[in-house]
Amino acid sequence: MKLQNNMNKDQINLLLQKMTLEEKAGQATQLPTRYFDIKESQLTGTENKLGITENQKWQAGSILGKLDARSMRSLQEENLKRSRLKIPMMFMTDIIHGYQTIFPIPLAMACSFNEELAEKSARTAAKEGSAAGYQVTFSPMVDIVIDPRWGRVIESFGEDKKLNADMGRAMVRGYQGEDLLAPDTLAACVKHFAAYGKVEGGRDYNAADVSEYTLQNQYFPPFKACIDAGAKLVMAAFQAVNGTPATASKWLLQDKLRKELAFMGIVLSDWGAVTELIRHGVAQDEYDAGELALSAGIQIEMATCSVMKNIHKYVELEPGIELLLDQAVEKILTLKAELGLFEDPFRGVDESRERRELRSKEKKYVAWETAIESAVLLENNGVLPLKKETPLILAGPYADSQELLGPWSVDGIIEDTVSIKQGVINKGGKIVQVLPLDFEEISNKDMDKVLMASEKAEIAVLAIGEPQLWSGEAGSRSTIELPKAQCILVQKLYQKGIKVVVLLLNGRPLDLRPIQPYADAILEMWYPGTEGGNAAADLLFGNVNPSGHLAMSFPYGSGQIPVHYNMGATGRPKELLTSEKRYKSQYLDIPNEPLYAFGYGLSYTEFKIELSGEIKKDSDHRYMVPVKVTNTGKVAGKAVVQIYIHKHKSMVARPVKELAAYKKLALQPGEDVCTEIALEKEIWNYWIPNVGWTKESGNYTIMIESDSQHYIHCNLMVD
Ligand code: BGC
């Protein structure tokens, strides 16, 4: 159903013409809710820090941060009372992996290789978020990450551009729905443009040095996918890219984002990033910073007021700048109209709708489904699935904890969260003893307690991992090791002859070598969200079969960072130069391969994958790969068939392999399915320095895999 838009282009332009310069600069400013003291419903003065007047504060076109239906209504009412032209405010926040019902962190969601599920989670999050009064979410984040030391890796969809593009596109569709006029939608803001995931050394906010070759071939395509899916906003990255902070980069924000990626929506700065141009050393003062940002293409300044404060002077000295501001305001008003705010500034928000929507049963079901499909079985020597009757001990920092929501879940309801202990109980498991432990320090006394308790059990289930604050924004670390005490715990139980099942709860790929030889099974649960405990228990007991595959490689130690499956080809590949001992691309002390590569993930069943015919072109110029997938094991499961390509003779040294397509298929035991997987026509395009985007025709190797270990190789001539 096409809903009726309530303001057309001409009406928006008419409104724009009526606006004063201050009103326009206000629309281009976004302030945090804390300046509006909504709790008391008493609207207080602005902190001096901003250096603006109470009147200027109320010109702000959008607000970000904590809200609920009641405070949204009172803020909007107050705004409309004060706004000369009755322009509604827009409310934005970070709904990253759910609002109050929390889904697995985005890195985990990508491991599901299930776009429909990602879309469903975003749809569900939009229903909750919009009922609480929000209209925009600062999500998805499609920053490719190859360095797991960077704490924001939890927010990304991993190391591959296709997976980032597919997941990002799915989230945009989920948030925005069919039509933004529907009051249960949210406008999506894709972030952070660009190469934020490439910060040097994995240290947050650090500079990024990245060639245009890599930007074009890796970092831009996920943004392009989200833009093409209709994302309404793009957030500029905090950091400098090749010397220029993204917030001040005309090259990035205009030449690339507007002209090449054809983005028509709103570009906003990150939090405080405009005045950070001073510390970056490219702006003298706030005046300078605002002008730089505005001229580069920033259209909403987040959390500072440089433009608001200086607009008169800018326009006086350079009249052309008003045009930039007009363009920004026109886009902002357009989005407000698309959201239906001029017609209903409250967008149907009230407390009864909020009560109905938040934390409902259906939303929890989506949280369970997503947690199930995001988990990745890394090791299993046959110990899993467990029998419910098997007596077990449950130990570790996450054994009896509700801290399973992960970073960026500020509005998540901790009391709703199902702990691992609760999950095991809910699913009928036989727990002999629960032993919660510290992350970093396990005393001898506690260690002995665990060992003694284990004598009464057959299995030790260890819920271990990183504290939540070790990842997320500003959560960079220099190494990716698990805390030593937890590794010793695994080793001691092994030495005692107890079977050990590790449940990992963490926000980044870790170095698992210290536990891998001693664990009978390792199930990576990530931060699984509200239904984490139920999902973990269902997987442990085999009520459902794990089907996640890694969206990011797990390095063989911190010294191997960065390692990713799609490294560029070298003239001296280790695996080909078998008779050469030294002069080849290798480490002398560790393997080249990560411990667990992108795409890897085990199941309780086995799948056989065969190429069942010739690869042929269809009428849409796609190459269709016919595959037959058989579930050769004894339980139902989901296979993820992954197709990678490698170009034989290219104009550049392309990656050794690139993910070109994948399909997730559910199969009963003994069942086989014949299907075709499409290689879309765009995948043959590559960005070549001094040439630009080019179709690379010719010979390709096609690799068909299930968990990056078993593959079929064949050749394909692409014309
Ligand atoms: C983060 C953004 C986020 C913004 C608003 C910043 O610190 O980098 O990703 O959207 O805060 O909360």
Residues whose N, C-alpha, C, O or C-beta is under 5 A from the ligand:
A	BS01	BGC	D94 F138 D270 W271
